[in-house]
């Protein structure tokens, strides 16, 4: 099971081996042993699933320590632009953005360690997104960064007049002012 480094420490793209024939396809979306061989021993405790329409931008979200979440994100139907931002103080890639199209067709997944803000935009008519988390949701530890913070220069691949963004996400602070207790542990 191949893992591809992204240039941001700990952030990995997982490309499963897909077996296709006349019946369709089969693949292991998650295999604990294969992930452990890569040094990933995350114990996932919660799966989240969303369905959104074209133009929706969700994020950038995270949970503060000690409730920080590691995520493994994949798309069940449609296409999204998945975005992760390194917000670990002291990281050589602090404030760097990584974006990747995830789709039902390419079956790629993004492994996002704690200390990253996460969001996505929907590029298809609709998209169903599933992500595994290693910690339970904790409202009191919610954190976020403004999706269009000029310091991040994220191209969500959605025209501004087509973007659908929640009131909560529009009111998030920029990277420079966000609540953050993450420290890079090289």
N, C-alpha and C positions, 0 to 999 in steps of 0.2 A: 504494500500500500504506500504509494509515494506521497511524501510531504515536501513542499517547496518553500524555501525561506523567502521572506518578503523584503529583507533589508532592515526590518524593525525587529529588534530582539524579542523572541518568543512568539511573534505573530506568524502563523504558518497557513499555507494553503494546502488543503488535503484533496487529492484527486484519486478517488477510489477506482479500482479496476472494475470495469463494467463488462458483464458477459451478455452478449446479445445473440438472439437467434430468431427464427420465424415466429416464436411465441411472444417476443418482447425482449425485456432485459431483466437482469438480476445483478445486484451489487450489495456489498456490506457497507452500509452508511456509517457504521461504527463498530469497531472490534477492539475490545479492551486490550488484548494481547498485542495487536499491531500498533496501537497507540503507545503502549508501554515500551515497545522496541524502539520507538522514537524518543523515549524519555518522558512521555506524557502519561502521568498516572492520575489524572483528574478523575474524581468520582462525581459523576453527574447526578443531581438530585431532583431536577425540575425540567420539564420540557414546556416551552412556550410556542404557540402557533398564532400567526396573524394572517388575515386576508385583507389586502388593500387594493385600491384602484389606481390607475395610471395617474402620475403626478404627485402621489402622496410621498412626503419626506418625513421619516420618523427619526428622531434623534437630534442631537447626539446625547446619548444616555450612558450612565454608569451608576454603580453603587459604591459608596465609600467603604473603606476597611473599617471594621472587621467583617462587613457583609459584602465585600467586593465579589463580583461574579466573573468566572471564566465562562466563555461562551463558545459553542460550536454551531455555526450558522449554515443552514442550507435552504434551498428553494424547492418546494414541492410542485409548484406550477408557476409559470411565468418567468419574468426576468427582473432582477433588481441590480442596482449599483450598491454594493455593500461597502461601508466606509468605517475605518478604524483610525483613531487618533491617539498617539502615544502621549499620555499625560503624567508619566512617571517622572517626578523631580529627579534630576541628576542623570537621566537617560541621555545617551548620545543622540537619540532621535526624538527628544522631547518636542512636541508640537508638530511632528511630521505626520502626514496623512497617507494612508494606504487605501486605495479604492480598487475594487475588482467586481466585474459582472459575475453574479451567480445566477444560474438558471436551472430549470428542471432539465433542460437539454444537456448542459455541460456537467452537471452533477458535482461541481466543485463545492467545497466547503471552506469556511474561514474559521480557524481556531484563534480565538481572541483571548489573550491572557488578562488577568486583573491589571488595572492601571491603564486601560485603554477606554476611551469614549467610543461608542458604537452608534451607527445609524445606517439607514438605507433609503434609497428612493426607488419607486416603482416605475420601470421602463416599459412594461407591457400593459395590456388592457387591465389585467388584474395579476396579483401575485400572492401565493401562499408561502409564507416563510415559517420555518421551524428552527428553533434553536434550543440546544441543551444548555443548562446552567449548572454550575457546581455549588451554588448557594441559593437559598430561597429568597424570594422577593422581600425587601424590607423598606417600606415607605420612608421611614425616618432617615435612611442613608442614601436616598436618591440624590443624584447629581446630574448636571447637564451643562452643555456648552451650546451656544447659539449656532444653529445649523449654517448660517451664512456669515460667520465671523470673518471679517476681511483678513485677519492674521492667518487663517487656515487656507483660504483660496480654494475651497472645494467646488468642483464643477459637478453638480448633481445630475447633469444631463437632462434637466427639466427646465423649460422656459419659465421665467418668473411668473408670468401670467397664468401658467398651468399648474403651478405648485400648490399643493394642499398641505397645510401645516397646522398643527394643533395650537391653540392659544398657549398651552404650556411650553411648547418648543419655541414659539416666537419670543417668549419672555426670558429665555435662558441667558445667562451672562456670557461674555466672551471668554476665550481661553485664559487671558490675563487675570480675570476676576472670578473664575470658577472656584467652588469649594473643591479642595484636592488634598488628600492625605497619602498619596501614593509616592513611594520612593523606589527608584531603580536599584535592583540588587544584582547587577551585572553578572 
